[in-house]
Amino acid sequence: MMLMASGLRPRGEVLFDANKSTKGASKLRRDLINSEIANLRDLLPLPQSTRQRLSQLQLMALVCVYVRKANYFQQGKGFGKELLEKPQVRQVVLAKLPPACDNSPVRDDDRLFKRSIDIGMHTAPTPNIGFSKAMSGFLMMLTQNGKLLYISDNAAEYLGHSMEDLLIHGDSVYDIIDKQDHGAIQAELGRGVPQHQTSASALHHGHHHHGTHGTQLDGEQRMFLCRMNVSRNARRQMRFGDQKVVLVQGHYLSYLPLCSRNEPVFIATCTPIAMPETRECVVQGATNVFTTIHSMDMKIVHVDRNGEFHLGYSRSELQGISWYQLLHWESTREAQSKHRLITQSEQDRSCILLVRMQRRQNDFIWVHVVLQVRDGQDSNQQSVIVCTNQVL
């Protein structure tokens, strides 16, 4: 008060004079905004090189995600360890770890998961080493309304871009997913959720209601396919390679007392799905993918070692039998339809199919299949059907 009365002002104080010209006032506002954005840029927990290349739009989207995550999980240091130790999350992570190979010892889940927690909580200068590196897919967390809370660092290995690159489109999962898939995703995320919770009013009344319904939603598996936009340019998303088809599998979890909002959070693993044009990229190094070669009537000619492991049969046992013998009866009708499509059409020489396949143990596994007709190199060689089988 004394400073102001004497005409002196605190050092560094920026004054706004209403009598200044509109041009001057606009410049002052821009300077103030740029100054605040620069402060936010410095506060982001990212490497300096990453912070400096962020546009203002990208920066603000990341700020929203980090602030939202802080509001949801205020007990930050203990959150990661307690989250990973939850049985539901443990199940999600272990399900996505690659299986032990034939020549390796049986996987010790308890020891492996404990080590994953220890590595994930390690505060070494290299923060990207964690359990996500061992998963066949990346981890994503979001609110009921689709607002993003977390995308694991290894998303870059599958989508080609890191979280900060993806969030150039916005801070909602719907900003990085093709508009054609929004309705199906909203229906799946809202399935079994009371109507008042799926509306905007959930933001105002969630603290009073979500704690009760969140526990009712826990553990119910939700699954959907979607097309994720992976272009770094928001205006150019229709080119080949700008989208990747991803299988999202997850469920709601209630993090009481960790979650200060008393709202359930959707945690999911995201696995890129093989398509005819991207088959080779997905297959490379993936232990959950096996290849089978068939004659045109779908009798098995060849199966690789991964196929022997997943199906439980040796190569000699499978050679010569019909592919249809391995299918669940509910999958046979669509399989026959797709088989006819690629063998009788001149244009459609490939297709995709979701089936259940029976293993030697008489249980069934869900498999996403890419079927492609491959013509013989000369007139003496017969055409074959190559199946890329992705175990889900």
KAUR-V402021 format. One record per helix or strand of 3 or more residues. SS is the DSSP state (h for helix, s for strand). FROM is the first residue (numbers start at 1). TO is the last residue. If there is no record, write none. Layout:
SS/FROM/TO
SS/FROM/TO
//
This chain:
h/2/5
h/22/43
h/48/53
h/56/72
h/76/85
h/87/96
h/109/120
h/131/134
s/138/142
s/147/151
h/155/159
h/163/169
h/173/175
h/179/190
h/195/198
h/202/217
s/222/229
s/243/253
s/265/272
h/279/283
s/289/294
s/299/303
h/305/311
h/315/318
h/323/326
h/329/344
s/350/358
s/364/374
s/384/391
//
